[in-house]
Amino acid sequence: MTDKLKQNWSDKSTLPFSEEAIRALHVPAENFKVYLNAYEAGQQFAIKAGHDFVLYVLTGACKTSIDGKELRLSATESVSMDAGSYAFEALGTEALQLVKVFARM
């Protein structure tokens, strides 16, 4: 998992960063499930996934630990994540919004 680096939105698209633009990258829509989740600043939460997914940070910043290494993400960044369970923390004072994209099996 540690070889999967985070990416900036500008590396993926020239569209302005938004939930709609993220959805536009993952087409046809019927092949993907897209979830928007919001968390308060400082909130700790878990993400559990039975399938690989792409995680986008719409607003705010967060951190998690993968294979013993800290991964920090901020707005306009994304990372491909393996199936599993991850402990996250919302960083800073801004609310965190995440978009998770799963390919339908």
C-alpha positions in Angstrom: 0.0 0.0 0.0 2.8 2.4 0.7 3.7 2.5 -3.0 0.4 4.1 -3.8 1.1 7.8 -3.7 -1.3 10.6 -3.2 -2.1 12.7 -6.3 -3.2 16.2 -6.8 -6.4 17.0 -8.6 -4.5 18.9 -11.3 -2.7 15.7 -12.3 -6.1 14.1 -13.1 -8.3 16.8 -14.5 -8.5 20.4 -15.7 -12.1 20.7 -14.4 -12.6 22.9 -11.3 -12.4 20.5 -8.2 -15.8 19.5 -7.0 -17.9 16.4 -6.2 -19.4 16.7 -9.7 -16.0 16.8 -11.3 -14.9 13.7 -9.4 -18.0 11.9 -10.6 -17.2 13.0 -14.2 -13.9 11.1 -13.9 -15.6 7.8 -13.0 -17.8 6.9 -15.9 -20.0 5.3 -16.8 -21.8 6.2 -13.6 -23.4 2.8 -13.3 -20.0 1.2 -12.9 -19.1 3.2 -9.7 -20.5 4.0 -6.3 -19.7 7.4 -4.9 -20.1 8.4 -1.3 -19.7 11.9 0.3 -19.0 12.0 4.0 -18.5 15.0 6.3 -16.6 15.1 9.6 -16.0 17.9 12.2 -12.5 19.3 12.7 -10.6 17.0 15.1 -13.0 14.1 14.7 -11.6 10.6 14.7 -13.3 8.1 12.5 -12.9 4.8 10.7 -13.2 3.9 7.1 -13.9 0.2 6.4 -14.0 -1.1 2.8 -14.4 -4.5 1.4 -13.1 -3.3 -2.0 -10.3 -1.1 -3.2 -11.4 2.6 -3.5 -10.2 6.0 -4.4 -10.4 8.6 -1.6 -10.6 12.3 -2.5 -10.4 15.2 0.0 -13.0 17.8 -1.0 -12.4 20.2 1.9 -10.2 20.2 5.0 -7.4 17.8 5.8 -6.9 14.4 7.4 -4.4 11.8 8.4 -4.2 8.0 8.6 -1.5 5.4 9.1 -0.8 2.8 6.4 1.8 0.1 7.0 3.1 2.0 9.9 3.6 5.2 7.9 1.6 8.4 8.4 -0.3 9.6 5.3 -1.6 13.2 5.4 -4.1 14.4 2.8 -5.5 17.9 2.2 -8.1 19.4 -0.1 -7.7 18.5 -3.8 -5.6 15.4 -3.0 -6.5 11.8 -3.6 -5.1 8.4 -2.9 -6.0 4.9 -4.1 -6.6 2.7 -1.1 -6.7 -1.1 -0.7 -9.7 -2.8 0.9 -9.4 -2.8 4.7 -10.0 -0.7 7.8 -8.4 2.6 8.3 -8.4 5.0 11.4 -8.5 8.6 10.3 -8.4 12.0 12.1 -9.7 15.3 10.7 -7.0 17.9 11.0 -7.1 21.6 11.5 -10.1 23.8 12.1 -12.0 23.3 8.9 -14.7 20.6 8.4 -13.5 17.6 6.4 -15.4 16.3 3.4 -14.3 13.1 1.7 -15.5 11.5 -1.5 -15.0 7.7 -1.7 -15.3 6.1 -5.1 -15.7 2.3 -5.4 -15.9 0.4 -8.7 -19.0 -1.8 -8.8 -18.2 -5.5 -8.9 
